[in-house]
Amino acid sequence: MAALHAIVEAMAKLSVEAWMRDELERRKALYRDLFAGRRLERIPVELRLSAPSRHTTREQFRDGDKQLEAALAGALATWQLGEATDTIPAMRPDVGCSCLATAFGAEYYWGESEAQTPGIREAVIHDLESEVRRLPDPDPAHDGWLPEGLRRIRRFADAGEGFIPVSLLDAAGGVNVAADLLGVTTLLESFYTAPEALHELLDRIQRLFLATIRAGIDAAGGQDRITTTDFPDFWFPEGWKGHASDDISASFGPSIYREFSAPYHARVFEEFGGGGLHNCGPNPCHEEYVAHRHSPRSLDLADRYSHADLPALKRSLKGRAFVYLSFEGAPDRAETAEAWYRDVMQTMAPDVAVVPVVTVENQELGKAVGSGLRAVAREYAARMEWGWRP
């Protein structure tokens, strides 16, 4: 009851003033231009204000109302930064990045830390070639954690009242889900020993992912109320909603990505638009990210794991994609974030635009950080060669 009361209180504060609607449209127009490759006066700045939650990560995963309370508080907090940021505040309903695997019968377990997200207890496929055809065809409305995920999407979208968009569920990516179902060692062996059976498994996973996306869009009330078709809370423009994840691609090479990852991501991009691809990093498959006919317009990467890859990404992404790059932690001084972003600009301009993603812990620091980042973002935009290759 206490969590529900807090949500009601937070929703009562969702007083959308005229300036907020005007500002929201300005921010959306900025991202529409970025995705279209139009010349910008300033690269967008994704600056967020954190809102500490009284609930642990585990409590939020197990209780959707507590998760909604924290998500709504975070979205409302970011609005307090005003024009210091170009972020479109959003909420993320989340039931774990292995939720697709649970629909195939995998079981969650929780570690000792209350700050951990759930993992998969053990593999459920022990002989891929003999078992793959006996797997069930899961239904997002009934199997695993997916029904709870859809319930949360509906609940979050209703709370956002059409003004605060929601992400869809964290689907991890086909090869990641296969790793949950097989175990990582068996997966890596299967690339070479059982490729046909692995493709059959990936096809089943992808059919479930697409069905889950469609069900999630329906639960949210339409594509105009979602950020992307996956977990990011970055708002993607109309026609660019498709997103895929592939963290496990950090552990294999381009030929594996070309055969076992790209064709399945392409099915999302073909249906919903090639909005984005996530990999924290590193990025040994960077050239293959954008080599497919249906490739992403953006990458979302973690600076901690991808910073060393920036020179390579500059070559492979030129004229094809831009980057959302997440700063590690929260800066303690405005100069820290500004110096980091200037270093990124010096590496990537004029070939690849990088949108900085920075979270701050208080409003006063946030406005100072935003001012510094925006100054670099204006210089960066002036140095860019805009436009996308056909």
C-alpha positions as CSV (number, residue, x, y, z in Angstrom):
1,M,0.0,0.0,0.0
2,A,2.8,2.4,0.8
3,A,4.4,2.0,-2.7
4,L,1.0,2.5,-4.3
5,H,0.4,5.6,-2.3
6,A,3.8,7.0,-3.4
7,I,2.9,6.4,-7.0
8,V,-0.4,8.2,-6.6
9,E,1.5,11.1,-5.1
10,A,4.0,11.2,-7.9
11,M,1.3,11.0,-10.5
12,A,-0.4,14.0,-8.9
13,K,2.8,15.9,-9.5
14,L,2.7,15.1,-13.2
15,S,1.3,18.5,-14.0
16,V,2.3,19.1,-17.6
17,E,2.7,22.8,-18.2
18,A,2.7,24.4,-21.7
19,W,6.4,25.0,-21.7
20,M,7.0,21.3,-21.1
21,R,4.9,20.3,-24.1
22,D,6.7,22.9,-26.2
23,E,10.1,21.7,-24.9
24,L,9.2,18.1,-25.6
25,E,8.4,18.9,-29.2
26,R,11.7,20.8,-29.6
27,R,13.6,17.8,-28.3
28,K,11.7,15.3,-30.5
29,A,12.4,17.6,-33.5
30,L,16.1,17.6,-32.7
31,Y,16.2,13.8,-32.7
32,R,14.2,13.5,-35.9
33,D,16.8,15.7,-37.6
34,L,19.7,13.7,-36.1
35,F,18.2,10.4,-37.3
36,A,17.6,11.9,-40.7
37,G,21.1,13.2,-41.0
38,R,20.2,16.9,-41.3
39,R,22.7,19.5,-40.3
40,L,22.4,20.5,-36.6
41,E,23.4,23.6,-34.7
42,R,24.1,21.4,-31.7
43,I,24.4,17.7,-31.1
44,P,21.8,16.6,-28.5
45,V,22.9,16.2,-24.9
46,E,21.4,13.3,-22.9
47,L,21.7,14.6,-19.4
48,R,19.6,13.0,-16.6
49,L,19.0,13.7,-12.9
50,S,19.0,10.7,-10.7
51,A,16.2,10.2,-8.1
52,P,17.4,7.9,-5.3
53,S,14.9,5.2,-4.6
54,R,14.0,3.8,-1.2
55,H,13.7,0.4,-2.8
56,T,16.5,-2.0,-3.7
57,T,17.0,-3.3,-7.2
58,R,15.7,-6.7,-6.2
59,E,12.6,-5.2,-4.6
60,Q,11.8,-3.2,-7.8
61,F,12.2,-6.3,-9.9
62,R,9.9,-8.3,-7.7
63,D,7.3,-5.6,-7.2
64,G,6.1,-3.7,-10.2
65,D,4.5,-0.9,-8.2
66,K,7.9,-0.1,-6.5
67,Q,9.6,-0.2,-9.8
68,L,7.0,2.3,-11.2
69,E,7.4,4.6,-8.3
70,A,11.2,4.8,-8.9
71,A,10.8,5.1,-12.7
72,L,8.3,7.9,-12.4
73,A,10.3,9.8,-9.9
74,G,13.4,9.5,-12.1
75,A,11.5,10.9,-15.2
76,L,10.0,13.8,-13.2
77,A,13.4,14.6,-11.7
78,T,15.0,14.9,-15.2
79,W,12.4,17.4,-16.2
80,Q,13.7,19.6,-13.4
81,L,16.9,20.2,-15.5
82,G,14.8,22.2,-17.9
83,E,16.7,23.4,-21.1
84,A,20.0,22.1,-19.7
85,T,19.2,18.7,-21.3
86,D,17.7,17.3,-24.5
87,T,16.6,14.1,-22.8
88,I,13.0,13.0,-23.4
89,P,12.3,11.7,-19.9
90,A,11.0,8.1,-20.1
91,M,10.3,5.1,-17.9
92,R,11.6,1.5,-18.2
93,P,9.4,-1.4,-17.2
94,D,11.9,-4.2,-16.5
95,V,11.6,-7.9,-15.6
96,G,15.1,-8.9,-16.3
97,C,17.3,-9.3,-19.4
98,S,16.6,-13.0,-19.5
99,C,12.9,-12.7,-19.7
100,L,12.7,-14.4,-23.1
101,A,14.6,-17.4,-21.8
102,T,12.1,-17.8,-18.9
103,A,9.4,-18.2,-21.5
104,F,11.2,-21.3,-22.8
105,G,11.3,-22.7,-19.3
106,A,14.5,-21.2,-17.8
107,E,14.4,-20.3,-14.1
108,Y,15.6,-17.1,-12.5
109,Y,17.8,-17.0,-9.5
110,W,18.9,-14.1,-7.3
111,G,22.4,-13.5,-6.0
112,E,23.4,-12.4,-2.5
113,S,23.4,-8.7,-3.3
114,E,20.1,-6.8,-3.2
115,A,21.5,-4.6,-6.0
116,Q,21.8,-7.5,-8.5
117,T,19.4,-8.2,-11.3
118,P,18.2,-11.9,-11.7
119,G,20.2,-14.4,-13.7
120,I,19.4,-17.9,-15.1
121,R,19.9,-20.8,-12.7
122,E,21.0,-23.4,-15.3
123,A,20.8,-24.3,-18.9
124,V,17.6,-26.0,-20.1
125,I,18.8,-27.4,-23.4
126,H,21.5,-30.1,-23.0
127,D,21.6,-31.6,-26.6
128,L,20.8,-28.8,-29.0
129,E,20.4,-31.0,-32.2
130,S,18.0,-33.4,-30.6
131,E,16.0,-31.0,-28.4
132,V,15.6,-27.9,-30.4
133,R,12.5,-29.1,-32.3
134,R,10.8,-30.2,-29.1
135,L,11.0,-26.8,-27.6
136,P,7.6,-25.1,-26.9
137,D,6.5,-22.1,-28.9
138,P,6.0,-19.6,-26.1
139,D,3.2,-17.1,-25.9
140,P,4.1,-13.6,-24.5
141,A,0.7,-13.5,-22.8
142,H,1.2,-16.7,-20.8
143,D,4.8,-17.8,-20.5
144,G,7.6,-17.0,-18.1
145,W,8.0,-13.5,-16.9
146,L,6.6,-12.0,-20.1
147,P,3.0,-11.6,-18.9
148,E,4.3,-9.6,-15.9
149,G,6.4,-7.6,-18.2
150,L,3.4,-6.7,-20.4
151,R,1.4,-5.8,-17.3
152,R,4.1,-3.4,-16.3
153,I,4.3,-1.8,-19.7
154,R,0.6,-1.2,-19.6
155,R,0.8,0.2,-16.0
156,F,3.8,2.4,-16.8
157,A,2.3,3.8,-20.0
158,D,-1.0,4.6,-18.2
159,A,1.0,6.4,-15.4
160,G,2.8,8.4,-18.1
161,E,-0.5,9.7,-19.5
162,G,0.9,9.7,-23.0
163,F,3.4,12.4,-22.1
164,I,6.2,10.2,-20.6
165,P,7.0,7.3,-23.0
166,V,8.0,3.9,-21.9
167,S,10.6,1.4,-23.2
168,L,9.6,-2.2,-24.0
169,L,11.2,-5.2,-22.3
170,D,14.9,-5.9,-22.2
171,A,15.2,-8.9,-24.6
172,A,19.0,-9.2,-24.4
173,G,19.3,-10.4,-28.1
174,G,19.0,-13.7,-29.8
175,V,22.5,-15.0,-29.2
176,N,22.4,-13.9,-25.6
177,V,19.1,-15.8,-25.1
178,A,20.6,-18.8,-26.7
179,A,23.5,-18.5,-24.2
180,D,20.9,-18.5,-21.4
181,L,19.3,-21.6,-22.7
182,L,22.4,-23.6,-23.7
183,G,25.1,-22.2,-21.4
184,V,27.9,-20.0,-22.9
185,T,30.4,-22.9,-23.5
186,T,27.9,-25.0,-25.4
187,L,26.8,-21.9,-27.4
188,L,30.3,-21.1,-28.5
189,E,30.8,-24.8,-29.5
190,S,27.5,-24.8,-31.4
191,F,28.7,-22.0,-33.8
192,Y,30.9,-24.7,-35.3
193,T,29.5,-28.1,-34.3
194,A,25.7,-27.5,-34.8
195,P,25.1,-24.3,-36.9
196,E,21.9,-25.5,-38.5
197,A,20.3,-26.4,-35.1
198,L,21.5,-23.1,-33.7
199,H,19.9,-21.2,-36.5
200,E,16.7,-23.1,-35.8
201,L,16.9,-22.1,-32.1
202,L,17.7,-18.4,-33.0
203,D,14.7,-18.4,-35.4
204,R,12.4,-19.6,-32.5
205,I,13.9,-16.9,-30.2
206,Q,13.4,-14.2,-32.8
207,R,9.8,-15.2,-33.4
208,L,9.1,-14.9,-29.7
209,F,11.0,-11.5,-29.6
210,L,8.9,-10.1,-32.4
211,A,5.7,-11.4,-30.9
212,T,6.7,-9.8,-27.6
213,I,7.4,-6.5,-29.2
214,R,4.0,-6.5,-30.9
215,A,2.3,-7.4,-27.6
216,G,4.3,-4.7,-25.8
217,I,3.3,-2.0,-28.3
218,D,-0.3,-3.0,-27.8
219,A,0.1,-2.9,-24.0
220,A,1.6,0.6,-24.2
221,G,-1.2,1.9,-26.4
222,G,0.7,2.3,-29.6
223,Q,4.2,3.2,-30.9
224,D,3.7,6.9,-30.2
225,R,3.9,5.9,-26.4
226,I,7.2,3.9,-26.5
227,T,10.8,4.9,-26.8
228,T,12.0,1.8,-28.7
229,T,11.1,-1.8,-29.2
230,D,13.7,-2.8,-26.6
231,F,14.9,-1.6,-23.2
232,P,16.6,1.8,-23.9
233,D,14.9,4.9,-22.6
234,F,16.3,6.9,-25.5
235,W,13.4,8.2,-27.6
236,F,13.7,7.1,-31.2
237,P,11.7,8.9,-33.8
238,E,8.8,7.6,-35.8
239,G,9.9,5.0,-38.3
240,W,13.1,4.2,-36.3
241,K,11.7,2.4,-33.3
242,G,13.5,-0.9,-33.9
243,H,16.3,-1.8,-31.4
244,A,18.3,-4.9,-30.7
245,S,20.9,-5.9,-28.1
246,D,24.1,-8.0,-28.5
247,D,26.3,-7.8,-25.5
248,I,27.7,-11.2,-26.1
249,S,29.1,-10.1,-29.4
250,A,32.0,-8.7,-27.4
251,S,33.3,-12.3,-27.1
252,F,33.3,-13.4,-30.7
253,G,34.4,-12.3,-34.1
254,P,32.9,-10.6,-37.2
255,S,32.2,-13.8,-39.1
256,I,30.1,-15.2,-36.2
257,Y,28.2,-11.9,-35.9
258,R,27.6,-11.8,-39.7
259,E,26.0,-15.2,-39.7
260,F,24.3,-15.6,-36.3
261,S,23.5,-12.0,-35.1
262,A,23.0,-9.6,-38.0
263,P,20.2,-11.5,-39.9
264,Y,18.1,-11.8,-36.7
265,H,18.5,-8.1,-35.8
266,A,17.6,-7.3,-39.3
267,R,14.1,-8.8,-38.8
268,V,13.5,-6.3,-36.1
269,F,14.9,-3.4,-38.1
270,E,12.9,-4.4,-41.2
271,E,9.6,-4.4,-39.3
272,F,10.1,-1.5,-37.0
273,G,12.9,0.6,-38.5
274,G,16.6,0.4,-37.8
275,G,16.8,2.6,-34.8
276,G,19.6,1.2,-32.7
277,L,21.9,-1.5,-31.4
278,H,23.2,-2.0,-27.9
279,N,26.5,-3.5,-26.9
280,C,28.3,-2.2,-23.8
281,G,31.6,-3.1,-25.4
282,P,34.2,-3.9,-26.5
283,N,33.3,-4.1,-30.2
284,P,35.3,-6.6,-32.2
285,C,32.3,-6.9,-34.6
286,H,32.0,-3.1,-35.2
287,E,32.2,-3.2,-39.0
288,E,29.4,-5.8,-39.2
289,Y,27.1,-3.7,-37.1
290,V,26.4,-1.5,-40.2
291,A,27.2,-4.0,-43.1
292,H,23.7,-5.5,-43.4
293,R,21.0,-4.1,-45.7
294,H,18.9,-3.6,-42.5
295,S,21.4,-1.9,-40.1
296,P,21.0,0.4,-37.1
297,R,21.2,4.1,-37.3
298,S,22.6,4.4,-33.8
299,L,24.7,2.4,-31.4
300,D,24.3,2.7,-27.6
301,L,27.6,1.9,-25.9
302,A,29.3,2.2,-22.4
303,D,32.3,4.5,-22.4
304,R,34.0,2.2,-19.8
305,Y,34.1,-0.7,-22.3
306,S,34.0,1.1,-25.6
307,H,36.2,4.1,-25.3
308,A,39.3,2.3,-26.7
309,D,37.2,1.3,-29.8
310,L,36.3,4.9,-30.8
311,P,39.0,5.3,-33.5
312,A,37.8,2.0,-35.1
313,L,34.2,3.0,-34.8
314,K,35.0,6.3,-36.4
315,R,36.1,4.4,-39.5
316,S,33.3,1.9,-39.7
317,L,30.3,4.2,-38.7
318,K,31.2,7.2,-40.9
319,G,28.1,8.1,-42.9
320,R,26.2,5.2,-41.5
321,A,25.4,5.6,-37.8
322,F,25.9,7.8,-34.7
323,V,26.7,6.8,-31.1
324,Y,25.0,7.3,-27.7
325,L,28.0,7.0,-25.3
326,S,27.3,6.6,-21.6
327,F,29.7,8.3,-19.2
328,E,30.8,6.0,-16.3
329,G,29.3,7.0,-13.0
330,A,28.2,10.5,-12.0
331,P,30.6,13.4,-12.5
332,D,31.5,15.3,-9.3
333,R,32.4,18.5,-11.3
334,A,31.1,20.0,-14.5
335,E,34.6,20.2,-15.8
336,T,35.0,16.5,-15.6
337,A,32.2,15.7,-18.0
338,E,33.1,18.6,-20.3
339,A,36.7,17.4,-20.7
340,W,35.5,13.8,-21.3
341,Y,33.1,14.9,-24.1
342,R,35.7,17.2,-25.6
343,D,38.1,14.3,-25.8
344,V,35.4,12.2,-27.5
345,M,34.8,15.1,-30.0
346,Q,38.5,15.3,-30.8
347,T,38.6,11.6,-31.6
348,M,35.3,11.3,-33.6
349,A,34.7,14.7,-35.4
350,P,34.0,15.3,-38.3
351,D,33.0,11.7,-39.1
352,V,30.7,10.4,-36.4
353,A,28.4,12.2,-34.1
354,V,28.4,11.1,-30.4
355,V,25.5,12.0,-28.1
356,P,26.8,12.2,-24.5
357,V,24.8,10.3,-21.9
358,V,25.5,11.6,-18.4
359,T,23.6,11.2,-15.1
360,V,24.1,13.8,-12.3
361,E,23.1,13.6,-8.7
362,N,21.8,17.2,-8.1
363,Q,20.1,19.9,-10.0
364,E,22.6,22.6,-9.5
365,L,25.5,20.5,-10.7
366,G,23.3,19.2,-13.6
367,K,22.8,22.7,-15.0
368,A,26.5,23.4,-14.8
369,V,27.3,20.1,-16.5
370,G,24.6,20.7,-19.1
371,S,26.1,24.1,-19.9
372,G,29.5,22.7,-20.5
373,L,28.3,19.7,-22.6
374,R,26.2,22.0,-24.8
375,A,29.1,24.3,-25.5
376,V,31.1,21.3,-26.8
377,A,28.1,20.0,-28.6
378,R,27.8,23.2,-30.6
379,E,31.4,23.1,-31.6
380,Y,31.1,19.4,-32.4
381,A,28.1,20.0,-34.7
382,A,29.9,22.8,-36.5
383,R,32.8,20.4,-37.3
384,M,30.6,17.5,-38.5
385,E,30.2,16.4,-42.0
386,W,26.4,15.7,-42.0
387,G,24.3,13.3,-44.0
388,W,24.0,9.6,-44.4
389,R,25.2,7.3,-47.2
390,P,22.5,5.8,-49.3
